[in-house]
Amino acid sequence: MNQYIMFRRRREKKTDYRQRLALLKSKKTRMIIRRSLKGVRIQFTNSGPSGDVVVVERTSKNLSELGWSCHSANLPASYLTGFLAGAEALSKGVKDAIVDIGLQNSARSSGLYCAAAGARDAGVAVNIGEEAIPPKDRISGKHIADYAAKIKNSPAYQRQFSSYLKKGINPEKINEIFSHVKTEIAAKYGIKER
């Protein structure tokens, strides 16, 4: 095979082959987390001789079935997507996983680590340190609710939360919606909430 063709994904900045090789050598299930401006995608995959086998795949769009109607790419949505994917992976026999964030920037308290924390809280042993996970009030969306309450009487409120208001959602109650959806997921998969 031509080397030019073989490393096309590296040239396109889609795959870091050294990182991928290290993850594959671990022989553990990989928890692949990818974020965009519109949502979060999580896959639990096992590697085999013929390629990766996806055990579970969930996106933040799946949360709407459980009552989540807020933005799909914020910290609470990332956590809940990780919680949902982790619960389903656990039900399919995945006990531990190694986090694969690909070429995305690794920043403490980011949505990537919220997703990993969600999977860990669902019961999957995930390799993340406590210092990388945001505080619980940020995971639950309390910071969004507090900000909405702070600017409620200003013109910025309508502009900042227009998508919430169009759907009839009170942005000051996002942490209540978060708690409801988390309880729904836990009840569906028989998980004791932490």
N, C-alpha and C positions, 0 to 999 in steps of 0.2 A: 504494500500500500504506500502510496506517495505520502511523504511526511507533510507536504503542504496541505493535503486533504485531511490527513489524520489529526492535525492540530487546529482545524478550522474553528472549533469552539473556543480554544484558548485565544486565538487571534480576535475573535468576536467578543472577548471578555465575558463569556458565558460559563466557562468551566476552569477551575484551578485544579489541574490534574494531580499536583503534589498533595493538595489537601484531600482530594477525592481518594487517592491511593491510601493515605493514612487512615481515612474513615473506613475504607473497605477492609484494610488489614485488621481492624478491630473485630471484625466478624459479628458485630452487633447490629441490631435493627437501627436504621437511621431515621431520625425525626427531622424531616426536611421542612424548613419554615421559609416561606417567601412572602414578602409584603409588597404591596403597591399602594398607590394613592386611593384606590377604591376598595381594597380588601386584603384579606390574609388567606393564604393557602397552606395547608399542612398535610404532609404525606408521611406515613410510616412505611418504609420500604426495607426489603431484604434483598441482598445482592446474590445473584447466582451466576453460573457460567454463561447463561444466555442473556443476561442483563438484569436490571432491577425488577423486582416483583413488588407491586404496591399492595400492601395489606389493608391500609385505610387511607382514604383521602377525604378531607373536609375543608370547606371554605367558609368564610364569614357569612356568605349568603345563606348557608344552611341554618344559621341562627334565626332567620325570619320565621321558620316553621315552629320555633319554640317561643316566639313572642318578642324577639329583638327587632325593633323597628328603627333604632338609632343608626348613626354612622357606622359603616362596616370596617373602617380601618383605624379606629382609635384604640387606646389601651384596653378599655373594657371588652371591646369586640375581639381583640387579639387574645386576651386571656380566655374568654368564653369559647373561642374557636379551638384553642389548645385543650381546654377542659373537655369539650365535646369529642375531639379527635382522640385524646388520651383515654377517655371512657370507652370509646368504641374499640380502640386498639387493645385495651385491657380485656375486653370481652372476647377478643379474638386471640388471646394468649400472649400478647406482647407484654412482658414484665419489665424490661428495661430498654432504653434507647440512648443513642448518642446524637446530640444536636448537630445538624448540618445547616448552616446559614448561607452557604455558598459564598458568593463574592460581595454580599451585602456588608455594609459597615457595621461593626460590632460596637455598640454604644450601651453603656450601662443604663438600666431603667428604660430600655426601648421596648417597642411592641414585640420584637423578636423574643426577648426574654420573658415578657408577659405570657406569650403563647407557650413557651417551655414551662413556665411556672404553672400554667393551667393544666398541662399534661401531667406534671408532677403531682399536683393536688388531686387529680383524678385517680392516681395510684401507680402511674408508670414511673419507674426510677430513671430520672433524667439527670445528666451530668452538668448541672449549673450551680454556681455558687450563690449564696444569699446576697452578696454585695451587688450582683448584677440585676436582681429583681427590684422593681419599683415598690414603694411603700403601698400597703393595702388600700389606703384611701385613694391613691391614683389608679390602682387596678380596678377598683369598684366604680370609678368615675366621679367620686366626690369632688375632685378638683374642678371638673366640668360644671357640676351643679353649683358649686360655690362661686365660680366665675360668672355663671348665668345670673345668679342672684345679685351679684355685685353690680353688673351692668344693666340690670332689668329696665331701669328708667332712662336709659340713654339710647340714641339712634343706633349705636353699635349692636345692641341686642337683636334688633330685627335683621340686621345684615349678617351678623355672626351665626345666628341660629335659624335662618330662614328655612332651611330644609327640615328642621325639626318642627317648626311652627306650621309649615304646609301640611305635614302629616298629622297635626294635632297633638304632638308630643310636647310635654312641658320639660324643657332641658334641665330644670332644677330637680327633676325626679329621676334622672338617669341612673343614679345608684340604686333606686328602688326597682327599676326595670332590670338592672344587672342582677340583683338578688333573686328576683322572680325567675329569670332565665336560668341562672345557676341551679336553683332548686329544681326546676323542671328537668334539667339534664341529669342531676344527681338522682332524682326519682326514677327517671327512665332507665338508667343503667344500674340502679341499686348501690349508689356510692354514698358513703357517709361524708357529709360536708366538713371541711376543715376550716 
